[in-house]
């Protein structure tokens, strides 16, 4: 029996679901509704314009660890449609992919336009209607169907898939249907830090720092980048994601502890002593003891503990060594705000996961109402994981709709 499927949201999850439905059920009428005048805008700018489609993590139990919220719920869906399945899906449709050294996966063309063009061309060939500038005002349940009221007319649908991404206005639309919305806060952002140690060295990075919110359990490690506004890099972004709700509660004012080497106090002290014995006549500030710490950062660390350009290693006493060790392993910085990570627009929050049947991505409150992507209270760190959530959710929702 022919059915009408309305997909609300012209983004990655919406197009992915539409193609899977239309390929398997040509008798279904599939419509994508988008509020803006263009579709797939987030896909277009993602990954610096290259589109980081997914990540080369092929174990569901490992993959869920990259999701501060929703990881537990995604374990089952990832066993059904994983990163490898995503790769096969795109490559079998004529889009070669490549895995980079950091495990991020991109189209071989290095252009997100490849993905955008594929989605638009394929939906056109399959007869999917894509309607832009249709701002949804309400979604109403009418007997066994839904009425979607938009700025350009109303639609009656047998099946609705909500795939709008994290959108506070759409949450207001969904709430009357009885779904609980977990309030949204930003995730994936950099830290604003006004500190003299950092002001003269923007662009300096270290390969593996440990960053921790002082006196809290939130701790991450990875590359760290010093910027003209404070700190960024994978370690900071991961920390911001996992601590998103706490950081919102404290209005982004907090103490950040940085271990520039991710090494223990004892090991750092031991290496400093060895260097002192080996190079007693060298000035301390002139060259970094550790290859991982650039010389300009090393200079700022030394100056902060009152080691100037005249002090040589032979004259460094036990107290100075201890201060130097502390500044390397637990430097304290006061964060006073956040800055957006421009390549991502990720929010923590959304439709309460307890109200979703993850075997079908279907509402437990209303049959034939489905959800996919960041409209749910699911978010991930950077690296292709948010897109993987979109592909997995959209694929499972599409399977459920096909079998409807």
N, C-alpha and C positions, 0 to 999 in steps of 0.2 A: 504494500500500500504506500502511495506517495505521501510524504510528509514535508512540512515546511520547517526548516531549521534556521533560526536567526542567531548569528554570532555577534555579540556586542563587543567591539574592540578590533581595530584594524592593525594589530601588531603581530608579533611573531607567533604567539599561541593561536590567535584567531585564524591566520592564514594556514598554519600547519594543520590545524584541525579541519578546516574547510577542504583542503586538498585530499586529506585522508578519507573524509566522508564522501566527497564527490567522486573520487576514483572508484569507490566500492559500491556506492548507491547512486547511480546516475538518475534514478527515479525520484530522488529527494531534491526539493528546491532548497538551495543553500544561499543565504544572504549574509554578507558581512556589513555591519553598520559601524561607521567611524565618525566621531564628532568633529574632527578637524578636516581641513581640505586636502590633506595628504595622508597616505597610509605608510606604515613601516618606518616611521621616522627614527625610532630608537634603534632599529636594526641598522639603519643607514649610518648612524654616527657611532655605533658600538665598536669597541676595540680600536679606537682611533681611526675609524673609517674602514677598518679591515674586517670587522664582524667576527668576534671570538665566539664561534658557534658552540663549542663545548670543550671538555677537558679530557685528556688521555688518562683518566682514572677509570679502570675497568672492573673494579670490585665494588659492588653496591655498599658493603659495610664500610669501606674507606670513603666512598663518595659522600655518604650522608654526613660525614664529619665536617664538611665544608659549609654546612647549613646551620647557622646559629638558631634559626627557628624553622621547624618543619622536618628536620632530619629523620626523626623517628618515624614520622608518618610516611616519608618518601621511600623507606626501605622496601616495602612491598612493591610500589610502582616501579622502582628502579630494577627490581628483579624481572619486571615485565617488559620495560623498555629502557635500555641503558645508553651510555655514551657510545658504545660500539654500534648499537642499533641506529643511533642518530647518524653516525658516519656512513653506515651502509645505506640508510634512507637517502641521504643527499647524493652520495656517489652513484647509486643505482639510477638516479635521475639526471645524471650527466654533470654533476658538480664535483670535480676532484678536490680533495682536501689535503692539508698538510699538518703534521704535528711539529710544533716548535720545541726548542730545548727545554722550555719551562712547562711543557705538556699542554699548552694552550693549542687549540685546533682552529685553523682558519681555512677559508677557501683558498685554493692554490693560486687564484688570481690576485690575492692580497687586496681584494676590493669588496666591500659590503654591497656594492651595487649589483654584483653577481647574484647575491641572494635576493635582493629586492626585485630585480628583473625577473628572476626565476619564479618567485611567488606570484607576481602580478601576471606574468605571461601564462603560467599554469592555471591559475584560477579562471582567467579569461577562456582558455581552451576547454576547461571543464564546465563552463557555464555558470560559475559562481558569480552572483551579483555583488559588486562592491559599491556601497553607497556612502559617499563622504558628506560632510557637513550635516550629519543627522545626529543632533544632540539629544540623547535619551533623557526624558523627563521622569518617566515612571515605568516600572515593569509590574504588571498586574496579573494575578492568577485568575483565570475565568474558566470555571469548570475544569476540563482536562487540558485547557490550552492557556497560552499566555498572550497578553496584549502589551506590546512595547510602544509606548507613546513617545514620539520624537518631534523635533522642531520642524520636520518636513513631512509629517504624516504618521499614521499608526500602522502597526503590523500585528497580525495574528499569527502566532507560531505554535506548532505542536511541541517543539523542543527549543530550549534556549541554552546557549553556552555563553557564560560571562567570562570574557578574556580581556578586560580593559587595563590590566596592570593595576598598580597601586594608585587609587584615585579617590580622594575624599568625597568628591561630589557623587561618584557612583556608589560609594558606601551608603550615602543618604538614600539613594534610589533602592538599594538592596534591603535596607533595614526594615521597611514595611512588610517585606516578605517573611519576616520573622527571624532573620539571621542576625546573630550577634557579631558585632564588629570590634576587633581588638584595635584600640586607637593607634594611629601610626606615629612613628618617630623616624628621623633620618638614620640610615645605615650607610656604611662605606663613605667615610669622610676623612679629611686630614685635620691635623691639630694646629690651631693658632697658638704660637708660643713667642712671646716677646722677651728675648734673653740675649744679653751681650755676647755670650759664647757662640751664638748662631748667626749673628747679624752680618759678619764679614765672610761667612763661608757657605752661602747658598749654592746648591749644586753638588756639594760634597755628599758622598754616600758611603755606607759600610755594608758589607755583604751579608752579615748575619748578626744582627743585634737582638737583644731581648728587651721588650718594652712591657711594662706592667703599671697598672693603675695602683698607686701606692696604697698599701694596707688593704688591698682587695685581691680577689683570686683571679681577676682578669689579666692574663699574661699571654703574649704571643712573641714568636721570633721570626726572623727573616730579614731581607734587605730593608734598610732604612735610608731615606733621603732627606737631607736638610734643604729647606726651601726658604724663600725670602719672607714667608709668613710663619714658618715654624717647622713642622715635620710631616713627611709623607712617606710613601713606599709601602710595599706589601705588609710589613710588620704592623705599621700604623693602621692601614686599612682593615686588616683582619681584626685588630684590637677594637677598632671603632664598630665593627659589625657585631662582634660577640658581646660587647659592652654597651650596645646602642641604647637600651632602655635605662640603664644606670646613668649613662652620661647625659641623657635628656633630663633625668631627675635632678642632677646637680648643675643643670644649665651650662654644661661643658666647661665648668671651672673645676679643675682637679690637679693633683700632683702626679706627674708621670716620672717613673723611675726607668732609667735606660742603662742597660749593660751593653756597652759598645761591642763587646767580643763574644757575648754569650758564654763566658768562662767564669769559673769560681774565683772568689777572692784569693784563695790559697794558690791556685795556678798562676794567676796574674802576678801576685807578689813574688812567686818563685822565678818567673820569667824576668821580672824587673831586676831582681837580685843577680841573676845570671848575666844580664846585660851590663849591669854596673861593674861586675868583676871583669868582664871581657873588655869594656871600653871606659875605663876610669877617667881618662883625660878628655873625653868628648863632652861638649855642652849638651845638657839634657834636652833642651828645647829644639835643637837643630834638626833632629831626625827621629821619626816615630820608631819606637821599639817594635811595634807590631805591624806587619804588612797590611793587615785588614784596616788599620786606622790611618787614613791619609795624613800627610805631614801637617797640613793646615788645621785639621781637627786636633791633632796631637799638640800643636802649639797652643790652641785655645784651652785644652785640658791642663797643660802645664801652667799657663798664666793664671787659670782659675784657682790653682792651689799654691800660688805665689812662687812659682819656679820661673825665674826670668832668664834672659839670654846669657847671663854671666855664669850661672851655676853649672859646674861640671859634675859628672856622675860620682866622682870620688868624694865630693863634698856633700852628697845627698845623704841625710840622716834617716833613721828609722821612721821618724814621725812624718817626714816628707814622702817617703815610700808608701806609708799607709794612706796618706791623703790622696796620693796619686792612684793607688789601687782602688780606693773608694770612688773616685771620680770616673774611673774606667768601668767599674762593675755596678755602681748604683748612683749614677748622676741624677740629680733631681731637677725637674723642670716644671714650671707652673703653666698649665694650659689655660687659656682664657677664652676659648671659643673653637668653632669648627669652620672648615671651608669645604665646599663641595668638591668631590672627586669628579672632574668634568666628564670623564668617559662613562660614568655610571649615574643612573638616577634610581637608587634603590631605597625603599622604605621598609622598615620593620612594622608589621601590623597587617590587618586585613580580616577577611572572613574567618571566624573561629573554626579551627581545624576539627574540633569535636563534632561539628555539624556536617562533615563531609564523609561520604563513603569512598575511601581511596581505592577500592577495587574497581570503581566505575567513574570516579571524580564527580559523583552526583550528590546533590543536596539530600540530606536525610529528612528534610522538612517537606520538600516539594519534588515529587518524581518528575523526571524530564527537565530538571534545572541543573545544569552542569557548570563547573568552574575549572579554570586552568590558568596557571601562571601566577604572577605576583599579586593578583587580586586576593589571593589567599594569604593567610599569615605565614608566609614562607619567604625567606630571603637567604642569600648566600654571599660568600666573599667573592672578590673579583677573580676571573680566570675562566669564564665560560659556564659557571655553575648555575647562574640565574637563567640563562638560556636553556640549559639542560632541564631545569624544572619546567620551563614552558613547553619544551618538546615532549617530555614524558607525560605531563598532565594533559596536553592537547591530544596526544596519541591515544591515551586510555579513554578520554572522553569521547573521541571519535569512534573508537571500537564499540563503546557502549551505545552510541547513537546509531551506528550502522546495524547493530543487532536489535535495535528497538522494534 
